[in-house]
Amino acid sequence: MFGYLQDSLKWIETINPDRNENEFGLNYHGRSIIEKTGAIKLTKLMNAWYLMFLEAPEDIVLTGRFTWKEDDDLQINGSYEKLSFNRNEILDTLKRLIELSTTVESGECIMIYYGI
């Protein structure tokens, strides 16, 4: 699911504590810090995703990355991954993330993302 949301996550202001640099997006394999400004954007984006997934069927199938493999005849065949999710699990996760980012918006705490 992270990969599916990843493009919009690149719009969020973050801090990379390992480089002590301001960035946009989450450090895929490392830490990112989200402060008030980034949390405001994160809340808006997760609310938008929440509203969209609220309209989805109970069993959600999304298109993932394009993958390919070589078959026995040395032909390269490719296709898009099919990602399956339960709508209610996605909505619960998004709701918790919205609650966390809303708390960070107060400016009294930060959110630390530790990578995948």
Phi and psi in degrees as a GROMACS rama.xvg file:
@    title "Ramachandran Plot"
@    xaxis  label "Phi"
@    yaxis  label "Psi"
@TYPE xy
-55.5332  -44.9384  PHE-2
-62.0642  -34.3202  GLY-3
-68.3622  -37.152  TYR-4
-87.6213  -10.0878  LEU-5
-55.1494  -40.4597  GLN-6
-59.0316  -43.6503  ASP-7
-74.5046  -24.8528  SER-8
-68.0855  -20.5922  LEU-9
-70.6349  -7.63869  LYS-10
-89.1162  -5.47437  TRP-11
-91.155  129.744  ILE-12
-70.0235  128.452  GLU-13
-137.131  173.06  THR-14
-122.538  132.071  ILE-15
-93.7644  105.094  ASN-16
-69.3737  -21.5934  PRO-17
-72.5571  -28.0754  ASP-18
-109.227  -8.19835  ARG-19
54.3865  47.155  ASN-20
-128.036  145.939  GLU-21
-78.1444  139.574  ASN-22
-141.874  -179.523  GLU-23
-122.888  133.558  PHE-24
94.5519  172.499  GLY-25
-97.4189  138.56  LEU-26
-69.8186  110.064  ASN-27
-55.2776  -44.4719  TYR-28
-109.925  2.23439  HIS-29
-133.291  -166.167  GLY-30
-87.1251  149.372  ARG-31
-139.303  142.649  SER-32
-110.989  132.715  ILE-33
-113.247  120.192  ILE-34
-103.374  -168.699  GLU-35
-51.0701  -52.3332  LYS-36
-60.0989  -45.6467  THR-37
-65.9944  -35.5639  GLY-38
-66.2352  -36.3583  ALA-39
-60.7744  -45.4559  ILE-40
-67.1333  -42.9033  LYS-41
-58.8756  -43.8074  LEU-42
-60.2668  -46.0769  THR-43
-61.5473  -45.5729  LYS-44
-65.4528  -43.8453  LEU-45
-68.3398  -32.9095  MET-46
-63.6202  -41.0113  ASN-47
-64.3826  -45.4219  ALA-48
-62.4614  -40.7439  TRP-49
-57.9614  -48.851  TYR-50
-62.7349  -37.5196  LEU-51
-67.2492  -48.4936  MET-52
-69.3858  -21.2282  PHE-53
-60.7453  -28.448  LEU-54
-88.7209  -4.42947  GLU-55
-78.1016  159.807  ALA-56
-68.0626  167.166  PRO-57
-59.4701  -42.8188  GLU-58
-102.04  114.638  ASP-59
-101.78  131.715  ILE-60
-119.293  119.814  VAL-61
-114.262  155.861  LEU-62
-87.3537  125.672  THR-63
-99.2208  -150.244  GLY-64
-71.3021  158.13  ARG-65
-82.9248  127.884  PHE-66
-126.656  157.886  THR-67
-145.514  157.287  TRP-68
-149.06  157.162  LYS-69
-91.9967  130.916  GLU-70
-91.6684  -175.441  ASP-71
-61.3437  -26.8758  ASP-72
-91.1972  14.6913  ASP-73
62.2644  22.5061  LEU-74
-87.5685  141.349  GLN-75
-98.187  120.382  ILE-76
-116.471  136.278  ASN-77
-129.507  157.401  GLY-78
-161.892  165.218  SER-79
-86.6124  139.996  TYR-80
-64.6591  147.816  GLU-81
-109.946  119.327  LYS-82
-103.804  125.976  LEU-83
-111.251  134.391  SER-84
-141.715  157.89  PHE-85
-94.0815  126.439  ASN-86
-54.7596  -45.2946  ARG-87
-66.1603  -33.7847  ASN-88
-67.2229  -40.7769  GLU-89
-63.4102  -46.4664  ILE-90
-62.4639  -40.8411  LEU-91
-62.2537  -43.6507  ASP-92
-64.9425  -44.8778  THR-93
-62.7558  -39.9286  LEU-94
-62.5821  -42.4147  LYS-95
-64.505  -40.3474  ARG-96
-65.043  -39.617  LEU-97
-62.5561  -43.0077  ILE-98
-62.8994  -43.1892  GLU-99
-63.5712  -46.6091  LEU-100
-68.3437  -31.9001  SER-101
-64.1016  -38.2707  THR-102
-64.2442  -40.7843  THR-103
-67.2433  -29.8371  VAL-104
-58.4668  -23.9449  GLU-105
-66.0551  -19.946  SER-106
85.0092  1.02783  GLY-107
-91.732  -8.43846  GLU-108
-151.502  172.273  CYS-109
-125.283  166.758  ILE-110
-113.928  133.676  MET-111
-115.261  124.771  ILE-112
-102.99  129.957  TYR-113
-102.062  10.9077  TYR-114
83.5257  173.418  GLY-115
